[in-house]
Every structure is written in C-alpha cells, then in structure tokens.
Amino acid sequence: MNTVVDNLVALLTVVGIFVAVTFPSLLGIAHDRRVDRQIRTAHRVITSTPRR
C-alpha cells in the first residue's frame, strides 16, 4: 500500500511541475491570439471607414 501512495505522490509531483512549466506559455499564446484578433478588428474598421 505504501508503494501505491508513493507512486501517486510522484505522479502528482510530475503533473504539477508540468503544469507549472507550461501554464505561462499557454497564457502567452492566449494573450497573443487576443492581440492579433484586436489588430484584425481595428484593421477592418480602418479599411471600411470612408476617407474624407
């Protein structure tokens, strides 16, 4: 029974480290996609507005 608990703790540790390493990258990707979407929207608004 002790080995099962040790294995579970080791697995959770590895998963926790994996999440800690990848989470900032995933946040950065989400931020970049949001900025790209805002730039595309602004470009559409600028190009669809008639010039004087």
Backbone as a chain_set.jsonl record, in Angstrom:
{"seq": "MNTVVDNLVALLTVVGIFVAVTFPSLLGIAHDRRVDRQIRTAHRVITSTPRR", "coords": {"N": [[0.827, -1.198, 0.0], [2.004, 1.187, 0.658], [3.715, 1.694, -1.489], [1.956, 2.312, -3.495], [0.887, 4.762, -2.689], [3.246, 6.259, -2.685], [3.871, 6.182, -5.41], [1.665, 7.556, -6.428], [2.037, 10.086, -5.291], [4.435, 10.795, -6.533], [3.599, 10.85, -9.218], [1.69, 12.925, -9.139], [3.395, 14.99, -8.458], [5.021, 15.193, -10.746], [3.075, 15.89, -12.646], [2.247, 18.317, -11.556], [4.606, 19.856, -11.809], [4.822, 19.853, -14.584], [2.509, 21.3, -15.288], [3.132, 23.734, -14.058], [5.266, 24.543, -15.613], [4.243, 24.716, -18.22], [2.012, 26.393, -18.096], [2.497, 29.293, -18.06], [3.33, 29.631, -20.727], [1.06, 28.887, -22.157], [-0.682, 30.89, -21.334], [0.604, 33.086, -22.507], [0.314, 32.467, -25.23], [-2.47, 32.622, -25.462], [-2.806, 35.337, -24.903], [-1.414, 36.515, -27.052], [-3.025, 35.658, -29.192], [-5.377, 37.041, -28.614], [-4.532, 39.703, -28.895], [-3.828, 39.671, -31.611], [-6.371, 39.267, -32.715], [-7.614, 41.67, -31.97], [-6.089, 43.48, -33.436], [-6.702, 42.684, -36.069], [-9.453, 43.313, -36.087], [-9.363, 46.108, -35.693], [-8.023, 46.83, -38.015], [-9.893, 46.089, -39.948], [-11.947, 47.892, -39.338], [-10.705, 50.333, -39.857], [-10.129, 50.118, -42.617], [-12.675, 49.904, -43.67], [-13.897, 52.29, -43.205], [-14.905, 55.222, -44.803], [-12.737, 57.548, -46.421], [-12.058, 61.044, -46.021]], "CA": [[0.0, 0.0, 0.0], [2.882, 2.344, 0.734], [4.253, 1.981, -2.818], [0.889, 2.941, -4.276], [0.842, 6.165, -2.275], [4.475, 6.888, -3.169], [3.729, 6.366, -6.855], [0.671, 8.605, -6.644], [2.677, 11.363, -4.952], [5.402, 11.068, -7.589], [2.84, 11.21, -10.407], [1.128, 14.258, -8.931], [4.511, 15.933, -8.499], [5.397, 15.373, -12.148], [1.99, 16.637, -13.298], [2.312, 19.687, -11.036], [5.74, 20.536, -12.441], [4.459, 20.047, -15.988], [1.549, 22.411, -15.355], [3.834, 24.968, -13.691], [6.151, 24.93, -16.707], [3.514, 25.018, -19.447], [0.938, 27.369, -17.906], [2.836, 30.633, -18.568], [3.359, 29.613, -22.191], [-0.332, 28.872, -22.63], [-1.217, 32.243, -21.123], [1.201, 33.947, -23.527], [-0.327, 32.162, -26.512], [-3.818, 33.187, -25.416], [-2.672, 36.79, -24.989], [-1.047, 36.847, -28.432], [-4.196, 35.466, -30.053], [-6.31, 38.138, -28.351], [-3.969, 40.908, -29.515], [-3.988, 39.514, -33.063], [-7.79, 39.48, -33.029], [-7.878, 43.099, -31.847], [-5.439, 44.151, -34.57], [-7.515, 42.405, -37.266], [-10.686, 44.09, -35.982], [-9.034, 47.519, -35.923], [-7.687, 46.984, -39.434], [-11.162, 46.045, -40.69], [-12.669, 49.145, -39.101], [-9.999, 51.413, -40.548], [-10.26, 49.983, -44.07], [-14.066, 50.019, -44.109], [-14.338, 53.665, -42.994], [-14.568, 56.059, -45.974], [-11.812, 58.648, -46.134], [-12.56, 62.358, -46.439]], "C": [[0.87, 1.261, 0.0], [3.447, 2.702, -0.642], [3.21, 2.659, -3.694], [0.817, 4.434, -3.953], [2.087, 6.902, -2.767], [4.388, 7.15, -4.67], [2.741, 7.48, -7.182], [1.273, 9.981, -6.364], [3.675, 11.746, -6.039], [4.686, 11.511, -8.864], [2.259, 12.615, -10.277], [2.221, 15.33, -8.947], [4.918, 16.233, -9.933], [4.338, 16.187, -12.881], [2.007, 18.096, -12.841], [3.444, 20.48, -11.659], [5.436, 20.82, -13.905], [3.505, 21.224, -16.148], [2.247, 23.731, -15.05], [4.728, 25.462, -14.826], [5.354, 25.389, -17.925], [2.477, 26.133, -19.286], [1.314, 28.776, -18.389], [2.873, 30.695, -20.098], [1.941, 29.647, -22.758], [-0.987, 30.229, -22.431], [-0.673, 33.2, -22.17], [0.574, 33.728, -24.89], [-1.724, 32.761, -26.554], [-3.776, 34.707, -25.546], [-2.338, 37.218, -26.414], [-2.227, 36.705, -29.382], [-5.202, 36.586, -29.857], [-5.826, 39.426, -29.002], [-4.114, 40.837, -31.031], [-5.429, 39.762, -33.491], [-8.136, 40.961, -32.962], [-7.267, 43.872, -33.014], [-6.242, 43.919, -35.846], [-8.802, 43.216, -37.246], [-10.426, 45.565, -36.26], [-8.706, 47.759, -37.394], [-8.952, 46.972, -40.291], [-11.935, 47.346, -40.536], [-12.016, 50.286, -39.867], [-10.206, 51.316, -42.064], [-11.689, 50.117, -44.543], [-14.604, 51.445, -43.929], [-13.951, 54.503, -44.216], [-13.664, 57.221, -45.553], [-12.381, 59.952, -46.659], [-11.55, 63.062, -47.282]], "O": [[0.504, 2.276, -0.592], [3.641, 3.881, -0.939], [3.548, 3.488, -4.539], [0.7, 5.265, -4.854], [1.993, 8.044, -3.218], [4.784, 8.215, -5.144], [2.961, 8.258, -8.11], [1.043, 10.928, -7.116], [3.747, 12.914, -6.423], [5.126, 12.454, -9.522], [2.333, 13.406, -11.218], [1.988, 16.45, -9.401], [5.135, 17.39, -10.295], [4.674, 17.081, -13.657], [1.805, 19.004, -13.647], [3.269, 21.65, -12.0], [5.753, 21.896, -14.412], [3.678, 22.049, -17.045], [1.987, 24.738, -15.71], [4.926, 26.667, -14.981], [5.744, 26.346, -18.593], [2.104, 26.757, -20.279], [0.508, 29.404, -19.076], [2.487, 31.704, -20.689], [1.667, 30.356, -23.726], [-1.766, 30.67, -23.276], [-1.413, 34.045, -22.673], [0.328, 34.684, -25.626], [-2.123, 33.342, -27.563], [-4.617, 35.297, -26.225], [-2.915, 38.178, -26.926], [-2.413, 37.533, -30.274], [-5.819, 37.039, -30.821], [-6.617, 40.159, -29.595], [-4.479, 41.825, -31.668], [-5.675, 40.397, -34.517], [-8.876, 41.458, -33.81], [-7.872, 44.818, -33.519], [-6.446, 44.851, -36.624], [-9.207, 43.752, -38.278], [-11.189, 46.202, -36.986], [-9.08, 48.791, -37.951], [-9.074, 47.746, -41.242], [-12.514, 47.844, -41.501], [-12.708, 51.113, -40.461], [-10.434, 52.332, -42.72], [-11.913, 50.417, -45.716], [-15.668, 51.766, -44.457], [-12.789, 54.495, -44.622], [-13.816, 57.791, -44.472], [-13.114, 59.953, -47.647], [-11.793, 64.183, -47.728]]}, "num_chains": 1, "name": "protein.A"}
